[in-house]
């Protein structure tokens, strides 16, 4: 029994023949049977159906859209011959059978560089052998559709002449139609120029599609203008006197060393305007920020300190309590002193620097925005500086939404506060120095709470020293402190057993945590509580030098501090 031919079979017949031999004979004579069926299916002329088939086959074969050059190569035609079908292409575009893309790199020869593809709804129908959908059926445009269309206007920009004639006319017409939405009506009332409205929509659209770092250069490039005009326009864009988007507080600009790299984003005022159009962009919520830890999610842990670091930590904790913090902010403002509260916690690894920040946040009811320093070292030159700038921008946004000022935590900050390198050494050194300059500049004007932890304070650049109000050194833990840690963390130990472990093994709080984790594993496996003998064995296993069972890992008995 003969299998019923599908539309795809007829298309395949034509495309296979063209691929083998090109198109030499008259089209309607060569493919009379196929084009009779296809023209009825598409409800087009036979020539139009043929063009749809060739574009469909070529895009399916190569992937993506295709231009005239690719089609003439497939047909084995000189390029000039396909120009005879220009009117056919235009008609198919008008009736939405084909979609045309005009790339920004297109030259003055125009349509030769244009790209074409078959309407995706038609493509899907062909593949599934379904009836053609009503592609001319109009649907009501949403404001998101308008944003996308305005953003894509520059797809029609080929050169400066078309920019003047086409871009301005298309933009003006589209903005007029968009006034049915209250958002665009408001923009007109604010007397914002059409060019600035276009850039405004570009920022909104890029934000909607998930672009989290929009630069001034990205936006100006989108306009498709000449290099000299870019320089002039970007200067105007950065100036509140010439950019109403800035003066009206519709956007934020975080300046960078090079103004082209300045980061642009939407203001809270814009977010509220968009919410009225049922568009919600949660830019300022903790869900969209990385490293956010709420106070309620921090497990309360008792820490042990003595000496000077205990005094400083107690003072810092007291100041962080909301009533005291508010009073301090008021006094600093009255005396015109910097309002930022900054602290660096430095000392040996595993001595509780990070946990101290967590516990201070827990007690004072403050959230933490913890920064992963490794992410600031982008492999792309110049990106690291942008990321650092954005960290502070994000922090200030987060601060606005929190009832209590959150803590910005630079954990293990060795890489960004170390001594600056010789600029002639490498591009990486230049990038690292640029990062440090940004942080120093931000610390100088910082308004909030910033804490940094480091194990290598001796390598800290001197420029950072005066930027930190509190400098808390975590000393080596004493036997007395270690004994208290053991007793607090392992309830089954007696006071004497805790003291024995503290004297025998001069561990840090981090190392004691390792032992406790092994104890938990042991109890899961055996189903019994871990006795002192097993704890002692775990301590010996924690040592690197197994021959000397009482080796002191990096510390002596003279220390003061703890976990």
VEXDREN-2710 file (C-alpha; in Angstrom, 1 decimal):
% VEXDREN-2710
k/r/px/py/pz
1/UNK/0.0/0.0/0.0
2/UNK/1.4/3.4/-0.9
3/UNK/2.0/5.7/2.1
4/UNK/0.1/9.0/1.9
5/UNK/2.6/11.8/1.0
6/UNK/2.9/14.6/3.5
7/UNK/3.7/18.3/2.8
8/UNK/7.2/17.5/4.0
9/UNK/7.6/14.9/1.3
10/UNK/6.7/17.4/-1.4
11/UNK/9.1/19.9/0.0
12/UNK/11.8/17.3/0.2
13/UNK/11.3/16.3/-3.4
14/UNK/12.0/19.9/-4.5
15/UNK/14.9/20.6/-2.2
16/UNK/16.7/17.3/-3.0
17/UNK/16.5/18.0/-6.8
18/UNK/17.7/21.6/-6.3
19/UNK/20.6/20.4/-4.1
20/UNK/21.8/18.0/-6.7
21/UNK/21.3/19.9/-9.9
22/UNK/20.5/23.5/-9.0
23/UNK/17.5/25.2/-10.7
24/UNK/18.0/25.5/-14.4
25/UNK/14.6/24.7/-16.0
26/UNK/11.6/26.9/-15.4
27/UNK/10.3/26.3/-11.9
28/UNK/6.7/25.6/-12.6
29/UNK/7.5/23.1/-15.3
30/UNK/10.1/21.2/-13.1
31/UNK/7.9/20.9/-10.1
32/UNK/4.4/21.1/-11.5
33/UNK/2.9/18.4/-9.2
34/UNK/4.6/19.4/-6.0
35/UNK/3.9/23.1/-6.4
36/UNK/0.2/22.5/-7.2
37/UNK/-0.1/20.8/-3.8
38/UNK/2.1/23.3/-1.9
39/UNK/0.5/26.4/-3.4
40/UNK/-2.9/25.2/-2.2
41/UNK/-1.5/24.3/1.2
42/UNK/0.2/27.7/1.6
43/UNK/-2.6/29.6/-0.2
44/UNK/0.0/31.3/-2.3
45/UNK/1.1/31.4/-6.0
46/UNK/3.4/28.6/-7.1
47/UNK/6.4/30.9/-7.3
48/UNK/5.8/32.0/-3.7
49/UNK/5.4/28.4/-2.5
50/UNK/8.7/27.6/-4.2
51/UNK/10.5/30.4/-2.4
52/UNK/9.1/29.2/0.9
53/UNK/10.4/25.7/0.2
54/UNK/13.9/26.9/-0.7
55/UNK/14.1/29.1/2.4
56/UNK/12.7/26.3/4.6
57/UNK/15.1/23.7/3.3
58/UNK/18.1/25.9/3.5
59/UNK/17.4/27.0/7.1
60/UNK/16.7/23.5/8.2
61/UNK/19.9/22.3/6.5
62/UNK/22.2/25.0/7.8
63/UNK/20.4/26.1/10.9
64/UNK/19.3/29.7/11.6
65/UNK/18.3/32.2/9.0
66/UNK/19.8/32.5/5.5
67/UNK/20.6/35.3/3.1
68/UNK/20.4/35.7/-0.7
69/UNK/24.0/34.6/-1.1
70/UNK/23.3/31.2/0.5
71/UNK/20.2/30.7/-1.5
72/UNK/21.8/31.5/-4.8
73/UNK/24.7/29.1/-4.0
74/UNK/22.1/26.3/-3.3
75/UNK/20.2/27.1/-6.6
76/UNK/23.5/27.4/-8.5
77/UNK/22.4/30.9/-9.7
78/UNK/24.4/34.1/-10.2
79/UNK/23.4/36.4/-7.3
80/UNK/21.8/38.9/-9.7
81/UNK/19.2/36.3/-10.8
82/UNK/17.6/36.0/-7.4
83/UNK/17.0/39.8/-7.4
84/UNK/14.2/39.0/-9.9
85/UNK/12.3/37.5/-6.9
86/UNK/12.7/40.5/-4.7
87/UNK/9.0/41.4/-5.1
88/UNK/8.1/37.8/-4.2
89/UNK/10.1/38.0/-1.0
90/UNK/8.6/41.3/-0.1
91/UNK/5.1/39.9/-0.5
92/UNK/5.8/36.8/1.6
93/UNK/7.2/39.1/4.4
94/UNK/4.2/41.3/4.2
95/UNK/1.9/38.3/4.6
96/UNK/4.0/36.9/7.4
97/UNK/5.2/33.7/5.6
98/UNK/8.8/34.9/5.9
99/UNK/10.6/36.8/8.7
100/UNK/13.4/39.1/7.7
101/UNK/16.3/40.0/10.0
102/UNK/18.5/43.0/9.1
103/UNK/21.9/42.6/10.8
104/UNK/23.8/45.6/12.2
105/UNK/26.7/44.7/10.0
106/UNK/24.7/44.9/6.8
107/UNK/26.4/47.2/4.2
108/UNK/24.9/49.7/1.8
109/UNK/24.0/46.9/-0.7
110/UNK/21.1/46.4/1.7
111/UNK/18.9/43.3/1.0
112/UNK/21.8/41.1/-0.2
113/UNK/22.9/40.8/3.4
114/UNK/19.4/40.5/4.9
115/UNK/18.5/37.2/6.5
116/UNK/15.3/35.3/6.0
117/UNK/13.6/32.4/7.8
118/UNK/10.1/30.8/7.5
119/UNK/7.6/31.9/10.2
120/UNK/8.0/29.5/13.1
121/UNK/4.2/28.7/13.2
122/UNK/4.4/27.6/9.5
123/UNK/7.6/25.5/10.2
124/UNK/5.9/23.7/13.0
125/UNK/2.8/22.9/10.9
126/UNK/5.0/21.5/8.1
127/UNK/7.0/19.3/10.4
128/UNK/3.8/18.0/12.1
129/UNK/1.9/17.7/8.8
130/UNK/-0.9/19.9/10.2
131/UNK/-3.1/22.5/8.5
132/UNK/-1.6/25.9/8.2
133/UNK/-2.5/28.2/11.0
134/UNK/-4.1/31.6/10.4
135/UNK/-0.8/33.6/10.6
136/UNK/-2.5/36.9/9.9
137/UNK/-4.8/36.6/12.9
138/UNK/-4.1/39.6/15.0
139/UNK/-3.7/39.4/18.7
140/UNK/-3.9/42.2/21.2
141/UNK/-0.4/43.5/21.9
142/UNK/0.8/43.7/25.5
143/UNK/3.2/46.3/26.8
144/UNK/5.9/43.6/26.8
145/UNK/5.4/43.1/23.0
146/UNK/5.8/46.9/22.6
147/UNK/9.1/46.8/24.7
148/UNK/10.4/44.1/22.4
149/UNK/9.5/45.8/19.2
150/UNK/11.0/49.1/20.2
151/UNK/14.2/47.4/21.4
152/UNK/14.4/45.6/18.0
153/UNK/13.9/48.7/15.9
154/UNK/17.7/49.0/15.4
155/UNK/17.6/45.7/13.6
156/UNK/16.6/47.9/10.6
157/UNK/19.5/50.3/11.0
158/UNK/22.0/49.6/8.2
159/UNK/23.8/52.9/8.0
160/UNK/23.6/56.5/9.1
161/UNK/21.1/57.5/6.4
162/UNK/18.7/54.7/7.4
163/UNK/19.1/55.7/11.0
164/UNK/18.0/59.2/10.2
165/UNK/15.1/58.2/7.9
166/UNK/13.9/54.8/9.2
167/UNK/14.8/54.6/12.8
168/UNK/13.3/58.0/13.7
169/UNK/10.1/57.4/11.8
170/UNK/9.7/53.8/13.2
171/UNK/10.4/54.9/16.7
172/UNK/8.1/57.9/16.5
173/UNK/5.2/55.8/15.1
174/UNK/5.7/53.0/17.7
175/UNK/5.8/55.4/20.6
176/UNK/2.6/57.1/19.4
177/UNK/0.8/53.7/19.3
178/UNK/2.3/52.8/22.7
179/UNK/0.5/55.7/24.4
180/UNK/-2.5/53.4/24.9
181/UNK/-0.5/52.2/27.9
182/UNK/-0.3/54.5/30.9
183/UNK/3.5/53.9/31.2
184/UNK/4.2/55.5/27.8
185/UNK/1.6/58.2/28.3
186/UNK/3.5/59.1/31.5
187/UNK/6.8/59.3/29.6
188/UNK/5.3/61.8/27.1
189/UNK/4.0/63.9/29.9
190/UNK/7.5/64.0/31.5
191/UNK/8.7/65.4/28.1
192/UNK/11.4/62.8/27.7
193/UNK/13.0/62.8/24.2
194/UNK/12.2/59.8/21.9
195/UNK/15.9/58.9/21.9
196/UNK/16.0/58.7/25.7
197/UNK/12.7/56.8/25.6
198/UNK/14.3/54.3/23.3
199/UNK/17.3/53.8/25.7
200/UNK/14.9/53.6/28.6
201/UNK/13.0/50.8/26.9
202/UNK/16.3/49.1/26.0
203/UNK/17.3/49.0/29.7
204/UNK/13.8/47.6/30.7
205/UNK/13.9/45.0/27.9
206/UNK/17.5/43.8/28.8
207/UNK/16.5/43.6/32.4
208/UNK/13.3/41.6/31.5
209/UNK/15.3/39.0/29.5
210/UNK/17.7/38.5/32.4
211/UNK/20.7/40.7/31.6
212/UNK/22.0/41.6/35.1
213/UNK/24.8/44.0/34.0
214/UNK/23.9/46.6/31.4
215/UNK/26.6/49.1/30.6
216/UNK/26.3/52.6/29.1
217/UNK/28.2/51.4/26.1
218/UNK/25.8/48.5/25.6
219/UNK/23.0/51.0/25.3
220/UNK/24.7/53.5/23.1
221/UNK/25.9/50.7/20.7
222/UNK/22.3/49.6/20.4
223/UNK/21.5/53.0/18.7
224/UNK/23.7/52.1/15.7
225/UNK/25.2/55.5/15.5
226/UNK/28.7/56.6/14.3
227/UNK/31.7/56.4/16.6
228/UNK/31.9/60.2/16.9
229/UNK/28.2/60.5/17.8
230/UNK/28.7/57.7/20.4
231/UNK/31.3/59.8/22.2
232/UNK/29.0/62.8/22.2
233/UNK/25.9/60.9/23.2
234/UNK/27.5/58.9/26.0
235/UNK/28.7/62.2/27.6
236/UNK/25.1/63.5/27.5
237/UNK/23.7/60.2/28.8
238/UNK/25.9/60.4/31.9
239/UNK/25.0/63.9/32.7
240/UNK/21.7/64.5/34.7
241/UNK/21.4/68.0/33.1
242/UNK/21.1/66.4/29.7
243/UNK/19.6/63.0/30.6
244/UNK/16.1/63.2/32.0
245/UNK/16.1/59.5/32.9
246/UNK/18.7/60.4/35.5
247/UNK/17.3/63.7/36.6
248/UNK/13.9/62.2/37.1
249/UNK/15.4/59.2/39.0
250/UNK/14.1/56.6/36.5
251/UNK/17.5/54.9/36.2
252/UNK/20.6/54.5/38.3
253/UNK/24.1/54.8/36.9
254/UNK/27.1/53.4/38.8
255/UNK/30.1/55.2/37.4
256/UNK/33.3/53.4/36.6
257/UNK/36.8/54.5/35.7
258/UNK/35.8/54.4/32.1
259/UNK/32.3/55.9/31.6
260/UNK/31.5/53.5/28.8
261/UNK/31.7/50.7/31.4
262/UNK/29.4/52.4/33.9
263/UNK/26.6/50.1/35.0
264/UNK/23.0/51.2/34.3
265/UNK/19.9/49.8/36.0
266/UNK/16.3/50.6/36.8
267/UNK/15.4/52.7/39.8
268/UNK/12.8/51.8/42.4
269/UNK/10.6/54.5/40.8
270/UNK/10.7/52.7/37.5
271/UNK/9.9/49.4/39.2
272/UNK/6.8/50.9/40.7
273/UNK/5.7/52.3/37.3
274/UNK/6.1/48.9/35.7
275/UNK/4.2/47.2/38.6
276/UNK/1.2/49.4/37.6
277/UNK/1.4/47.6/34.2
278/UNK/1.5/44.2/36.0
279/UNK/5.2/43.8/35.3
280/UNK/7.1/42.8/38.4
281/UNK/10.9/42.9/38.4
282/UNK/12.3/41.9/41.8
283/UNK/15.7/43.6/41.4
284/UNK/15.8/44.7/45.0
285/UNK/14.8/41.5/46.7
286/UNK/17.1/39.1/48.4
287/UNK/16.0/36.3/46.2
288/UNK/17.8/37.9/43.3
289/UNK/21.0/38.5/45.2
290/UNK/23.7/36.0/45.9
291/UNK/25.1/35.2/49.3
292/UNK/22.1/36.5/51.3
293/UNK/21.8/35.0/54.8
294/UNK/18.9/36.1/57.0
295/UNK/19.5/36.3/60.8
296/UNK/16.7/33.8/61.5
297/UNK/18.6/31.2/59.4
298/UNK/21.8/31.5/61.4
299/UNK/22.2/28.7/64.0
300/UNK/23.0/30.2/67.4
301/UNK/26.5/29.1/68.6
302/UNK/28.3/30.0/71.8
303/UNK/31.8/31.3/71.1
304/UNK/34.7/31.8/73.6
305/UNK/37.1/34.7/73.7
306/UNK/39.3/36.5/76.1
307/UNK/41.7/39.4/76.2
308/UNK/41.6/42.4/73.8
309/UNK/39.7/40.6/71.0
310/UNK/36.9/39.9/73.5
311/UNK/36.7/43.5/74.4
312/UNK/36.6/44.7/70.8
313/UNK/34.0/42.0/69.8
314/UNK/31.8/42.9/72.7
315/UNK/32.0/46.6/71.8
316/UNK/31.2/45.8/68.2
317/UNK/28.3/43.6/69.2
318/UNK/26.9/46.3/71.5
319/UNK/27.1/48.9/68.8
320/UNK/25.3/46.6/66.3
321/UNK/22.2/46.4/68.6
322/UNK/19.6/48.5/66.8
323/UNK/19.0/51.1/69.5
324/UNK/22.7/51.8/69.9
325/UNK/23.3/51.7/66.1
326/UNK/20.6/54.3/65.5
327/UNK/22.0/56.6/68.2
328/UNK/25.5/56.2/66.7
329/UNK/24.4/57.1/63.2
330/UNK/22.6/60.2/64.6
331/UNK/25.8/61.4/66.4
332/UNK/28.1/60.7/63.5
333/UNK/25.8/62.7/61.2
334/UNK/25.7/65.6/63.6
335/UNK/29.5/65.7/63.9
336/UNK/29.9/65.3/60.1
337/UNK/31.9/62.1/60.6
338/UNK/31.8/59.0/58.2
339/UNK/28.7/56.9/59.1
340/UNK/30.0/53.6/57.8
341/UNK/30.8/50.9/60.4
342/UNK/33.8/48.8/59.1
343/UNK/35.7/46.0/60.8
344/UNK/38.5/43.6/59.8
345/UNK/38.8/40.4/61.7
346/UNK/42.3/38.8/61.2
347/UNK/44.3/36.0/62.6
348/UNK/44.9/32.3/62.3
349/UNK/42.7/30.0/60.2
350/UNK/39.9/28.2/62.1
351/UNK/39.8/30.6/65.0
352/UNK/36.2/31.7/64.5
353/UNK/36.5/35.0/62.5
354/UNK/33.6/34.2/60.1
355/UNK/31.5/32.6/62.8
356/UNK/31.9/35.7/64.9
357/UNK/30.3/37.8/62.1
358/UNK/27.5/35.3/61.9
359/UNK/26.8/35.3/65.6
360/UNK/26.9/39.1/65.8
361/UNK/24.4/39.2/62.9
362/UNK/22.2/36.7/64.7
363/UNK/22.2/38.6/68.0
364/UNK/21.5/42.0/66.4
365/UNK/18.9/40.7/64.0
366/UNK/20.8/41.7/60.8
367/UNK/21.0/39.9/57.5
368/UNK/24.4/39.2/55.9
369/UNK/25.3/39.7/52.2
370/UNK/28.3/37.4/51.9
371/UNK/30.7/38.0/49.0
372/UNK/32.5/35.1/47.3
373/UNK/35.8/36.8/46.5
374/UNK/36.7/34.1/43.9
375/UNK/33.8/35.3/41.7
376/UNK/35.3/38.8/41.5
377/UNK/38.3/37.5/39.7
378/UNK/36.8/37.3/36.3
379/UNK/38.8/35.7/33.5
380/UNK/37.6/38.5/31.2
381/UNK/39.8/41.6/31.6
382/UNK/37.8/44.5/33.0
383/UNK/34.8/42.4/34.1
384/UNK/36.2/42.1/37.7
385/UNK/36.0/45.9/38.2
386/UNK/32.3/45.8/37.1
387/UNK/31.5/42.9/39.4
388/UNK/33.1/44.8/42.4
389/UNK/31.1/47.9/41.6
390/UNK/27.9/45.9/41.3
391/UNK/28.5/44.2/44.7
392/UNK/28.3/47.7/46.4
393/UNK/25.3/48.7/44.2
394/UNK/23.5/45.5/45.2
395/UNK/24.3/46.0/48.8
396/UNK/22.8/49.4/48.9
397/UNK/19.6/48.1/47.2
398/UNK/19.5/45.3/49.7
399/UNK/20.0/47.8/52.5
400/UNK/17.0/49.8/51.3
401/UNK/14.6/46.9/51.6
402/UNK/15.8/45.6/55.0
403/UNK/14.4/47.1/58.2
404/UNK/17.9/46.9/59.8
405/UNK/21.1/47.7/58.0
406/UNK/22.6/44.4/56.8
407/UNK/26.2/43.4/57.0
408/UNK/28.3/43.2/53.9
409/UNK/30.8/40.4/54.5
410/UNK/34.0/40.0/52.5
411/UNK/35.0/36.6/53.7
412/UNK/38.6/35.5/53.2
413/UNK/39.4/38.9/51.7
414/UNK/43.2/38.3/51.4
415/UNK/43.0/38.5/47.6
416/UNK/41.6/42.0/47.5
417/UNK/43.2/43.8/50.5
418/UNK/46.8/42.5/49.9
419/UNK/49.6/44.9/49.0
420/UNK/49.3/46.4/45.5
421/UNK/51.5/44.9/42.8
422/UNK/53.8/46.5/40.3
423/UNK/51.7/47.7/37.4
424/UNK/54.4/46.5/35.0
425/UNK/54.2/42.9/36.2
426/UNK/51.1/41.8/34.3
427/UNK/47.6/42.6/33.1
428/UNK/46.3/40.6/36.1
429/UNK/48.2/42.8/38.5
430/UNK/46.6/45.9/36.8
431/UNK/43.2/44.3/37.2
432/UNK/43.8/43.5/40.9
433/UNK/45.0/47.0/41.6
434/UNK/42.0/48.4/39.9
435/UNK/39.8/46.3/42.1
436/UNK/41.6/47.5/45.2
437/UNK/41.2/51.1/44.1
438/UNK/37.5/50.7/43.7
439/UNK/37.1/49.1/47.1
440/UNK/39.2/51.8/48.7
441/UNK/37.0/54.5/47.0
442/UNK/33.8/52.7/48.2
443/UNK/35.1/52.3/51.8
444/UNK/35.9/56.1/51.8
445/UNK/32.2/56.9/51.3
446/UNK/30.7/53.7/52.7
447/UNK/27.4/54.0/54.5
448/UNK/26.4/50.7/56.1
449/UNK/28.1/47.8/57.9
450/UNK/31.1/46.1/56.3
451/UNK/33.2/43.3/57.8
452/UNK/36.1/41.5/56.2
453/UNK/38.0/38.4/57.4
454/UNK/41.6/37.5/56.5
455/UNK/44.3/35.1/57.5
456/UNK/47.1/37.1/56.1
457/UNK/46.9/40.6/57.6
458/UNK/50.7/41.2/57.5
459/UNK/50.3/41.4/53.7
460/UNK/47.5/43.9/53.9
461/UNK/48.0/47.1/51.9
462/UNK/48.5/50.1/54.3
463/UNK/45.8/52.1/52.5
464/UNK/43.2/49.7/53.9
465/UNK/44.3/50.2/57.5
466/UNK/42.6/53.5/58.2
467/UNK/39.5/52.4/56.3
468/UNK/38.7/49.9/59.0
469/UNK/37.3/51.3/62.2
470/UNK/37.7/48.0/64.1
471/UNK/40.8/45.9/63.7
472/UNK/40.2/42.7/65.7
473/UNK/43.1/40.2/65.9
474/UNK/42.2/36.6/66.7
475/UNK/45.0/35.3/68.9
476/UNK/46.1/31.7/69.4
477/UNK/43.7/29.9/71.6
478/UNK/44.8/29.2/75.2
479/UNK/44.4/25.8/76.9
480/UNK/41.7/27.3/79.1
481/UNK/39.7/28.5/76.1
482/UNK/40.2/25.2/74.2
483/UNK/39.0/23.3/77.3
484/UNK/35.8/25.4/77.4
485/UNK/35.2/24.8/73.7
486/UNK/35.6/21.0/74.1
487/UNK/33.1/21.1/77.0
488/UNK/30.6/23.2/75.2
489/UNK/30.7/21.3/72.0
490/UNK/30.9/17.7/73.5
491/UNK/28.4/17.6/76.4
492/UNK/29.5/14.0/77.4
493/UNK/33.1/15.1/78.2
494/UNK/33.9/15.8/81.9
495/UNK/35.8/18.9/82.8
496/UNK/39.0/16.9/83.3
497/UNK/38.6/15.2/79.9
498/UNK/38.1/18.5/78.2
499/UNK/41.2/19.9/79.9
500/UNK/43.2/16.8/78.9
501/UNK/42.3/17.2/75.2
502/UNK/43.0/20.9/75.3
503/UNK/46.5/20.3/76.8
504/UNK/47.3/17.4/74.6
505/UNK/46.1/18.8/71.2
506/UNK/46.4/22.5/70.5
507/UNK/43.7/22.6/67.9
508/UNK/41.8/25.5/66.5
509/UNK/38.0/25.7/66.7
510/UNK/37.9/24.5/63.1
511/UNK/39.9/21.4/63.9
512/UNK/37.7/20.6/66.9
513/UNK/34.7/20.9/64.5
514/UNK/36.3/18.2/62.3
515/UNK/36.5/15.9/65.3
516/UNK/32.9/16.5/66.2
517/UNK/31.8/15.7/62.6
518/UNK/33.7/12.4/62.8
519/UNK/32.0/11.7/66.1
520/UNK/28.6/12.2/64.5
521/UNK/29.5/9.8/61.7
522/UNK/30.7/7.2/64.2
523/UNK/27.4/7.5/66.2
524/UNK/25.4/7.1/63.0
525/UNK/27.3/3.9/62.1
526/UNK/27.5/2.3/65.6
527/UNK/24.3/3.6/67.1
528/UNK/26.2/4.4/70.3
529/UNK/27.6/7.5/72.0
530/UNK/31.3/8.1/71.2
531/UNK/33.5/7.5/74.3
532/UNK/36.7/9.4/75.3
533/UNK/39.0/6.8/73.8
534/UNK/37.5/7.1/70.3
535/UNK/37.6/11.0/70.6
536/UNK/41.3/10.7/71.5
537/UNK/41.9/8.5/68.5
538/UNK/40.1/11.0/66.2
539/UNK/42.3/13.7/67.6
540/UNK/45.5/11.7/66.7
541/UNK/44.1/11.2/63.2
542/UNK/43.7/14.9/62.8
543/UNK/47.4/15.4/63.4
544/UNK/49.8/15.4/60.4
545/UNK/52.7/14.0/62.3
546/UNK/51.5/10.7/63.7
547/UNK/54.8/9.9/65.5
548/UNK/54.5/12.9/67.8
549/UNK/51.1/12.4/69.5
550/UNK/51.2/15.6/71.4
551/UNK/52.3/17.8/68.5
552/UNK/51.0/21.4/68.6
553/UNK/49.6/22.4/65.3
554/UNK/50.9/25.9/64.7
555/UNK/50.2/27.2/68.2
556/UNK/51.8/27.4/71.7
557/UNK/50.4/27.6/75.2
558/UNK/50.8/31.4/75.3
559/UNK/47.7/32.2/73.3
560/UNK/44.4/33.7/74.3
561/UNK/41.7/33.2/71.7
562/UNK/39.3/30.5/70.6
563/UNK/37.0/29.2/68.0
END
